[in-house]
Amino acid sequence: MTTLFLIRHAQSDANAEGRVQGWLDSPLSEAGRQQAQALGERFRSTALSAVYASPLARAADTAQAIAAIHNLAVILDDRLKEYHMGRWTGLNRAEIEALSPGIDLEADHELAVPDGETAQNMRDRVEPFLREVVSRHAGQSIAIITHGGTLGMLVATMLGMPVMRRHPFSFGNTSVTEVTHQRGRWRLRRLNDQCHLHPLQSEWRP
């Protein structure tokens, strides 16, 4: 059985400011650095064979907090980058609504971003990545640190869900989603788990 820990990056400065990031390379905030440290401690006793990450700093730096504990090098892969957000990159909600009047950011599941990536673009990226990882790490446990939009498509691809921009999943900063692959079948074991940010409320470790 192969186990994948799918992890969203820690809070970035742009997260804290409520800005759309996409490929904007915003660094971790002070709170984000603390979150990354807590995440690393959560995985201290977990045997990992590899740590993969998006090359964007907020994901790569979060990944390093796990990789350093296990003396692993972070493997950066462009296919794990967030959606390219086109003309919305770096904007906040008010600025987006001014640029695209009438848009409903919460209800529009097929969200069309001006000059940005489509859901099919994202599926075309993550599907071959998953095939390669499962083939390369059969029977192993690995961590993959990426972004909310990318995580949504990764999980949707595993579960055979339709290609669409917004899936019914939520991923908080440094949340852990655990999936396993065995005999060609994916199983979702854990979704959006942030218990390491509340150490007094839980003693769970992966």
Residue pairs with C-beta under 8 A, 6 or more apart in sequence:
1 139
1 180
1 181
1 182
2 134
2 137
2 138
2 139
2 140
2 141
2 142
2 180
2 181
2 182
3 140
3 141
3 142
3 178
3 179
3 180
4 133
4 141
4 142
4 143
4 144
4 178
4 179
4 180
4 181
5 43
5 46
5 48
5 141
5 142
5 143
5 144
5 176
5 177
5 178
5 206
6 144
6 146
6 151
6 154
6 155
6 176
6 177
6 178
6 179
7 39
7 62
7 63
7 66
7 143
7 144
7 145
7 146
7 174
7 175
7 176
7 177
8 145
8 146
8 147
8 148
8 151
8 171
8 172
8 173
8 174
8 175
9 28
9 32
9 54
9 56
9 58
9 59
9 61
9 62
9 145
9 146
9 147
9 173
9 174
10 28
10 31
10 32
10 33
10 35
10 36
10 39
10 58
10 61
10 62
10 65
10 173
10 174
11 28
11 29
11 31
11 32
11 35
11 173
12 21
12 26
12 27
12 28
12 29
12 32
12 57
12 58
13 26
13 27
13 28
13 29
14 20
14 21
14 24
14 26
14 90
15 21
15 26
15 29
15 32
15 58
15 173
16 29
16 31
16 32
17 92
18 92
18 93
19 26
19 90
19 91
19 92
20 85
20 88
20 89
20 90
20 91
20 92
20 96
21 56
21 58
21 82
21 85
21 89
21 90
21 147
22 82
22 83
22 84
22 85
22 86
22 88
22 89
22 116
23 56
23 81
23 82
23 84
23 85
23 89
24 85
24 89
24 90
25 56
25 57
25 58
26 57
26 58
27 57
27 58
27 61
28 36
28 57
28 58
28 61
28 62
32 58
32 62
32 173
33 61
35 62
35 173
35 174
35 197
36 61
36 62
36 64
36 65
36 174
37 65
38 174
38 196
38 197
38 199
39 62
39 65
39 66
39 174
39 176
39 196
40 65
40 66
40 68
40 69
41 69
41 196
42 176
42 195
42 196
42 205
42 206
43 66
43 69
43 70
43 143
43 206
44 69
45 205
46 141
46 205
46 206
47 141
48 66
48 70
48 72
48 141
48 142
48 143
49 137
49 140
49 141
49 142
50 72
50 75
50 137
50 140
50 142
50 143
51 63
51 66
51 67
51 70
51 72
51 73
51 74
51 75
51 142
51 143
51 144
51 145
52 63
52 74
52 75
52 76
52 77
52 80
52 133
52 142
52 143
52 144
52 145
53 59
53 60
53 62
53 63
53 74
53 75
53 76
53 77
53 80
53 144
53 145
53 146
54 60
54 76
54 77
54 78
54 80
54 81
54 82
54 145
54 146
54 147
54 150
55 76
55 77
55 78
55 80
55 81
56 81
56 82
56 147
59 80
59 145
59 146
59 147
60 74
60 76
60 145
62 145
62 174
63 74
63 143
63 145
64 74
66 143
66 145
67 73
67 74
77 129
79 125
79 126
79 128
79 129
80 126
80 129
80 144
80 145
80 146
80 147
80 150
81 125
81 146
81 147
81 150
82 146
82 147
82 148
82 149
82 150
83 113
83 116
83 117
83 121
83 122
83 147
83 149
83 150
84 116
84 117
84 121
85 113
85 116
85 117
86 113
86 114
86 115
86 116
86 117
87 99
87 113
87 114
87 115
87 116
88 96
88 99
88 100
88 113
88 114
88 116
91 99
93 105
96 103
96 105
97 103
97 105
99 114
100 114
103 111
105 111
108 165
108 166
109 164
109 165
109 166
110 119
110 164
110 165
110 166
111 165
111 166
112 118
118 165
119 153
119 163
119 164
119 165
120 163
122 149
122 150
122 153
123 153
123 157
123 163
126 150
126 153
126 154
126 157
127 157
130 154
130 157
130 158
133 142
133 144
134 181
144 154
146 154
148 171
151 169
151 171
151 177
152 166
152 167
152 169
152 171
153 167
155 167
155 169
155 177
155 179
155 188
155 191
156 162
156 163
156 164
156 167
156 169
158 179
158 181
158 186
158 188
159 186
159 188
161 167
169 191
169 192
170 192
171 177
171 192
172 192
172 194
173 194
174 194
174 196
174 197
175 192
175 193
175 194
176 190
176 192
176 193
176 194
176 196
176 206
177 188
177 190
177 191
177 192
177 193
178 188
178 189
178 190
178 193
178 206
179 186
179 187
179 188
179 189
180 186
180 187
180 189
181 187
190 206
193 204
195 201
195 202
195 204
